[in-house]
């Protein structure tokens, strides 16, 4: 996937995964009760800080904080721009 956004410094651009439609037991979740997803795919990375290169790369599936990042819409898709430190784990 090619994205024309180039984050600066230690920031990354994440495409959030879709919100869950059903619970594990099969109950359908209405739109008003869906929670914001906390996982996604990295689609662009910055260059890192001078002494700290980034440890994530494009294509990594990651977990991030519930309120992490800034939401943006680019070419009709929604993304999050966040610092690498807001990423908790690579799946």
C-alpha positions in Angstrom: 0.0 0.0 0.0 1.4 3.3 -1.0 0.5 6.4 1.0 1.7 9.9 0.1 1.9 11.0 3.7 5.4 11.2 5.1 5.4 11.5 9.0 8.1 13.6 10.6 10.5 12.4 13.3 9.3 9.5 15.4 5.7 9.5 14.2 3.9 6.7 12.4 0.6 6.6 10.4 -1.7 3.8 11.4 -4.8 2.5 9.5 -7.1 1.4 12.3 -8.7 -2.1 12.1 -12.5 -2.2 11.6 -14.6 -2.1 14.8 -15.9 -5.5 16.0 -19.4 -6.3 14.6 -20.2 -9.2 17.0 -19.1 -10.3 20.4 -17.4 -13.7 20.9 -20.7 -15.3 21.8 -22.4 -14.0 18.6 -24.3 -10.9 19.8 -24.4 -8.2 17.2 -23.1 -4.9 18.5 -25.1 -1.7 17.5 -23.1 1.2 15.9 -23.7 3.3 19.0 -22.0 0.8 21.3 -19.0 0.0 19.2 -15.7 0.8 20.8 -12.8 2.5 19.1 -10.4 -0.2 17.8 -7.0 -0.4 19.5 -5.2 -2.3 16.8 -4.2 -1.4 13.2 -1.6 -1.6 10.5 1.3 0.8 10.0 1.1 2.4 6.6 3.9 5.0 6.9 6.8 5.7 9.2 9.0 8.8 9.9 12.8 8.8 10.0 13.1 8.5 13.7 15.0 10.7 16.1 18.7 11.4 15.6 19.9 8.9 18.2 16.8 6.6 18.2 15.8 4.8 15.0 12.3 3.5 14.7 11.7 -0.1 15.6 8.4 -0.5 13.7 8.1 -0.8 9.9 5.4 -0.4 7.2 3.0 -3.4 7.3 3.4 -4.2 11.0 0.2 -5.1 12.9 0.3 -3.1 16.1 -1.6 -2.4 19.4 -1.9 1.2 20.5 -3.5 3.2 23.3 -7.3 3.9 23.3 -6.8 7.6 23.0 -3.5 7.6 21.1 -2.9 9.7 18.1 -4.6 12.3 16.0 -7.4 11.2 13.6 -7.1 12.4 10.0 -9.0 11.7 6.8 -6.9 11.4 3.6 -8.4 10.4 0.2 -11.5 9.2 1.9 -9.8 6.8 4.4 -9.3 7.4 8.1 -5.8 7.2 9.7 -4.2 7.9 13.0 -0.9 9.8 13.3 0.9 9.0 16.5 4.3 8.8 18.1 6.1 5.4 18.1 6.0 5.5 21.9 2.1 5.3 21.7 2.5 1.9 20.1 2.4 -0.8 22.8 3.1 -4.0 20.9 3.8 -5.5 17.4 1.6 -8.5 16.7 
